[in-house]
Amino acid sequence: MAGGRDDSRPVLARVPVAIVVALTLVVGATCLAVGVGLAPHLAKEGLTSTSAVAVLAALAGLVLLVLGFRSMWRTGHPVARLVAAPLVIVLVATAALTLGQAVAATVVPRAALGDRTPASLGLRYEDVTARTADGVRLAGWYVPSANGAAVVLCPGAGSTRSSVLDRAAVLAKWGYGVLMVDARGHDGSEGRAMDFGWYGDQDIRAAVDLLTRRSDVKGARVAVVGLSMGGEEAIGAFASDARIKAVVAEGATNRVAGDKAWLSDELGLRGLLQEQLDRLTYGATDLLTPASPPPTLRASAATAAPRPLLLVAAADSFEEVGAARFIAAGSPGSVTVWLAPGGHTGALAAAPVEWQRRVVRFLDAALGVAH
């Protein structure tokens, strides 16, 4: 129009370049984070539909990030060129550490059982199935009890019941019935896996249901021993199921953002930054799974009191030691901490006599077992 502004250009051409560049970078970082989160499928399963999505998402993310970076650089503006590389690095790191972790925890490749069974260690056992309140069937092995008490033995994320056989052998030697059960979505168990353990309360409750119906388990003498994610699930179930008389949690650290609330006290600004990243991670996780975020481990331990909880933390792990002390501070009268050698869930291998003495003695006292 004569004397007026020409608005005949396409809509996208009238959008400020800065907005287009920002959207390109954000979408690129998001795609790359999704690809990173799905990458374990490619490593464990080879070429599947999910691993193909991982590759395509990562490639699309890289292309968009390069385009966004080039657009910033080509503006020729000194400030844009100065911040281009740091901005892209921070954006990618933030997306990978938050959304990437959330995707990895909620879209999990199925873990394989392997060849070992309790019979490999000379244990008599039965194949059993537990059913959760929401109808999920969980696969397990059960070594019958010789002392009237039994333990649910929970493996960590990405692991199956075959990974806890060595601990099962120790507990069975002292007469304990041992139920080794795969978390949902792992090996023979139905359902969708969730590597932050948000389904743990339901899964462990189903395992306890199975044990309390056994004739060899007397007086509902049931405890739970869990490793890593399994330990975190055990603490959560401890608060919600009064039938559980005691819990041993080895390598338990966190499954919601509030579990890391101690970091800012220990690390100052660096810890505060990590806490904010964790809020984003678990917020994204909540959007990606139908499971509800559980209470913090500290709150669950306090709710379960005065029933006893033994936390086994790797003495050389800043995260495990800090988490264990934080949990124990919420209920000092019921929580005991053992700073053990051996690294993450490695106490039995590093100190077999000490692990046996501490864990078995703890269970004996809590379940009223005499030897």
C-alpha positions in Angstrom: 0.0 0.0 0.0 1.4 3.4 -1.0 2.6 5.4 2.0 2.1 2.5 4.3 4.0 -0.5 5.7 4.2 -3.6 3.4 2.8 -6.5 5.4 2.5 -8.9 2.5 5.5 -11.0 3.6 4.9 -14.5 5.0 4.2 -14.6 8.7 7.5 -16.4 9.5 9.4 -13.7 7.7 8.0 -11.1 10.1 9.0 -13.1 13.2 12.1 -11.6 14.9 15.2 -13.5 14.0 16.0 -13.9 17.7 12.8 -15.8 18.4 13.4 -18.1 15.5 17.0 -18.8 16.7 15.8 -19.4 20.3 13.1 -21.8 19.2 15.6 -23.7 16.9 18.0 -24.1 19.8 15.4 -25.1 22.4 13.8 -27.7 20.0 17.2 -28.9 19.0 18.3 -29.4 22.7 15.0 -31.2 23.4 15.4 -33.6 20.5 19.0 -34.3 21.5 18.0 -35.0 25.1 15.3 -37.4 24.0 17.8 -39.2 21.8 20.3 -39.4 24.7 17.5 -40.7 27.0 16.5 -43.4 24.6 20.1 -44.4 23.7 20.2 -47.4 26.1 17.7 -49.1 23.8 20.2 -49.0 21.0 23.0 -50.4 23.2 20.9 -53.2 24.7 18.4 -54.1 22.0 20.0 -53.2 18.7 17.9 -51.8 16.0 14.2 -51.5 17.1 11.5 -48.9 16.6 12.6 -47.2 19.9 16.3 -47.2 19.1 15.5 -45.8 15.6 13.6 -42.9 17.3 16.6 -42.4 19.5 18.9 -42.0 16.5 16.5 -39.8 14.5 15.9 -37.6 17.5 19.6 -37.2 18.2 20.4 -36.4 14.6 17.5 -33.9 14.3 18.7 -32.2 17.5 22.3 -31.9 16.3 21.1 -30.4 13.0 18.9 -27.9 14.7 21.6 -26.9 17.2 24.1 -26.3 14.4 21.6 -24.2 12.5 20.8 -22.2 15.5 24.4 -21.6 16.3 25.2 -20.6 12.7 22.3 -18.1 12.7 23.6 -16.5 15.9 27.1 -16.3 14.5 26.0 -14.9 11.2 24.3 -11.9 12.7 27.7 -10.5 13.2 26.7 -8.9 16.5 29.7 -9.2 18.9 27.5 -10.1 21.9 25.7 -12.8 19.9 29.0 -14.3 18.8 30.4 -14.1 22.3 27.5 -16.0 24.0 26.7 -18.4 21.1 28.9 -21.3 22.1 28.4 -21.0 25.9 24.6 -20.7 25.4 24.4 -23.9 23.3 26.6 -25.8 25.7 24.5 -24.8 28.7 21.3 -25.5 26.9 22.4 -29.0 25.8 23.8 -29.9 29.2 20.6 -28.7 31.0 18.3 -30.6 28.7 20.5 -33.8 28.8 20.7 -33.7 32.6 17.0 -33.1 33.1 14.8 -34.3 30.3 17.4 -36.8 29.2 17.4 -38.5 32.6 13.6 -38.3 32.8 13.2 -40.1 29.4 15.9 -42.7 30.4 14.0 -43.4 33.7 10.6 -43.8 32.1 11.3 -45.5 28.8 13.4 -48.3 30.0 14.8 -51.3 27.9 13.7 -54.7 29.4 16.5 -56.2 31.5 17.3 -59.9 30.7 17.5 -62.5 33.5 20.6 -64.4 32.5 21.5 -68.0 33.1 22.0 -68.1 36.9 19.2 -69.4 39.1 19.2 -70.3 42.9 20.1 -73.8 41.8 23.4 -72.5 40.6 24.2 -71.8 44.2 22.8 -75.1 45.5 19.5 -73.6 46.7 16.1 -75.3 46.5 13.6 -72.9 45.1 10.2 -72.4 43.5 9.1 -70.2 40.6 6.5 -67.8 41.9 4.3 -65.0 40.7 3.0 -62.0 42.6 0.2 -59.8 41.4 0.1 -56.1 42.3 -3.0 -54.1 43.2 -3.1 -52.6 39.7 -3.0 -56.1 38.1 0.6 -56.4 37.1 2.2 -59.9 37.4 5.7 -60.0 38.8 8.0 -62.9 38.3 10.1 -64.3 41.1 12.0 -67.1 42.8 11.3 -68.2 46.3 13.7 -70.1 48.6 11.5 -71.6 51.4 12.1 -70.5 55.0 13.6 -72.7 57.6 13.3 -70.3 60.6 9.8 -69.0 60.1 10.9 -65.6 58.8 11.3 -64.3 55.2 12.8 -61.5 53.3 11.8 -59.8 50.0 15.1 -59.2 48.1 14.8 -56.3 45.6 17.4 -55.7 42.9 18.4 -52.3 41.5 17.4 -50.5 38.3 18.2 -52.4 35.2 18.9 -55.5 37.2 16.9 -58.7 37.7 16.5 -61.2 40.5 19.6 -63.1 39.2 21.8 -60.1 40.4 20.9 -60.7 44.1 21.6 -64.4 44.2 24.7 -64.1 46.3 22.8 -62.2 49.0 20.0 -64.7 48.8 22.5 -67.5 49.5 23.8 -65.8 52.6 20.3 -65.2 54.0 19.1 -68.7 53.1 22.1 -70.1 54.9 20.8 -68.6 58.1 17.3 -70.0 57.5 15.5 -67.1 56.0 13.0 -67.6 53.3 14.1 -65.4 50.4 11.7 -64.0 47.7 13.6 -62.5 44.8 11.3 -60.6 42.6 11.8 -58.6 39.4 10.4 -55.1 39.4 7.7 -54.4 36.8 9.1 -54.2 33.3 12.2 -56.2 34.2 12.7 -59.6 32.6 9.6 -61.8 33.3 7.6 -59.2 35.1 4.8 -57.5 33.3 4.2 -53.7 33.1 6.3 -50.7 32.3 9.6 -50.2 34.0 10.4 -47.0 35.9 13.9 -46.6 37.0 13.3 -44.1 39.8 11.2 -46.7 41.6 7.9 -44.9 41.7 6.0 -48.2 41.4 8.0 -49.8 44.2 5.3 -49.5 46.9 2.9 -51.5 44.9 5.4 -54.1 43.7 6.8 -54.7 47.2 3.3 -54.9 48.7 2.4 -57.7 46.2 5.6 -59.5 47.3 4.7 -59.2 51.0 1.2 -60.4 50.2 2.7 -63.6 48.7 5.0 -64.2 51.7 2.2 -63.7 54.3 0.2 -66.4 52.6 3.1 -68.9 52.9 2.7 -71.6 55.5 6.5 -71.6 56.2 6.4 -67.9 57.2 5.1 -67.6 60.8 3.6 -64.6 62.4 4.0 -62.3 59.4 7.8 -62.1 60.1 8.7 -60.3 56.9 11.5 -57.8 56.1 12.8 -56.2 52.9 16.4 -56.0 51.7 16.9 -53.8 48.7 19.8 -52.6 46.5 20.1 -49.2 44.9 16.6 -48.5 43.4 15.4 -51.6 45.2 16.6 -50.1 48.5 14.7 -46.8 47.7 11.6 -48.8 46.9 12.0 -50.7 50.1 12.1 -47.5 52.2 9.0 -46.2 50.5 7.1 -49.5 51.0 8.2 -49.5 54.6 6.2 -46.4 55.3 3.1 -47.6 53.5 2.9 -51.2 54.6 2.9 -51.9 58.4 3.4 -55.6 57.8 7.1 -55.0 56.9 9.0 -55.3 60.2 12.4 -54.1 59.1 14.3 -52.8 56.0 17.9 -53.0 54.9 18.6 -50.5 52.1 22.0 -50.6 50.4 23.1 -47.8 48.1 19.8 -45.9 48.4 20.1 -42.2 47.6 17.1 -40.6 45.9 14.0 -41.0 43.9 12.4 -37.5 44.1 14.0 -34.0 44.2 13.4 -33.6 47.9 15.8 -36.4 48.6 18.7 -34.1 47.6 17.7 -31.2 49.7 20.9 -31.7 51.7 23.2 -30.8 48.8 23.0 -27.0 49.2 24.0 -27.3 52.9 27.0 -29.4 51.9 28.1 -27.8 48.6 26.7 -24.2 48.7 25.9 -22.7 45.4 26.9 -25.8 43.4 24.5 -27.9 45.5 21.7 -25.4 45.1 22.2 -25.5 41.3 22.0 -29.3 41.4 18.8 -29.1 43.5 17.2 -26.9 40.9 18.2 -29.3 38.1 16.7 -32.1 40.1 13.4 -30.2 40.3 13.4 -30.0 36.5 14.3 -33.7 36.1 11.6 -35.0 38.4 9.1 -32.5 37.1 9.7 -33.8 33.6 9.5 -37.4 34.9 6.1 -36.7 36.4 4.9 -35.7 33.0 6.2 -38.9 31.3 4.9 -41.6 33.7 1.4 -42.4 35.1 3.1 -43.2 38.4 2.8 -40.6 41.1 5.9 -39.1 42.8 6.4 -40.8 46.2 7.3 -39.1 49.5 11.0 -38.5 50.2 13.1 -41.3 51.6 13.6 -39.2 54.8 9.9 -38.8 55.3 9.2 -42.4 54.6 11.8 -43.5 57.1 10.3 -41.2 59.7 6.8 -42.6 59.0 7.9 -46.2 59.4 9.5 -45.5 62.8 9.9 -47.0 65.3 10.4 -50.0 63.0 14.2 -50.3 62.3 15.9 -49.3 59.1 19.6 -50.2 58.3 21.2 -48.0 55.6 24.3 -49.5 54.0 26.2 -46.7 52.3 29.5 -46.9 50.3 32.0 -45.1 52.6 33.8 -43.7 49.5 30.7 -42.2 48.0 29.9 -38.6 48.8 26.4 -39.0 47.5 25.6 -42.2 49.4 27.1 -41.0 52.7 25.3 -37.6 52.5 22.0 -39.2 51.6 22.2 -41.8 54.4 23.0 -39.2 57.0 20.2 -37.0 55.7 17.6 -39.8 55.9 18.9 -40.9 59.4 18.6 -37.3 60.7 14.9 -37.4 60.1 14.5 -40.4 62.4 17.6 -41.0 64.4 16.0 -43.4 66.9 15.1 -45.9 64.2 17.7 -45.6 61.5 21.2 -47.1 61.6 23.9 -46.2 59.1 26.8 -48.5 58.2 29.5 -46.9 56.1 30.7 -49.9 54.2 33.7 -50.7 51.9 33.3 -51.8 48.3 31.6 -49.0 46.4 28.0 -48.9 45.3 26.2 -52.1 46.5 29.6 -53.7 46.8 29.7 -54.3 50.6 29.0 -58.1 50.4 31.8 -58.6 47.9 34.3 -56.4 49.8 33.5 -57.5 53.3 31.4 -60.7 53.3 31.9 -61.6 56.9 31.0 -58.0 58.1 28.0 -57.8 55.8 26.7 -61.1 57.0 27.3 -60.2 60.7 25.6 -56.8 60.4 22.7 -57.7 58.2 21.8 -61.0 59.7 22.1 -59.7 63.2 19.9 -56.8 62.3 17.2 -59.0 60.8 17.4 -61.5 63.6 16.7 -58.8 66.2 13.9 -57.2 64.1 12.1 -60.5 63.3 12.7 -62.3 66.5 14.9 -65.0 65.1 17.2 -67.0 67.4 20.1 -69.1 66.2 
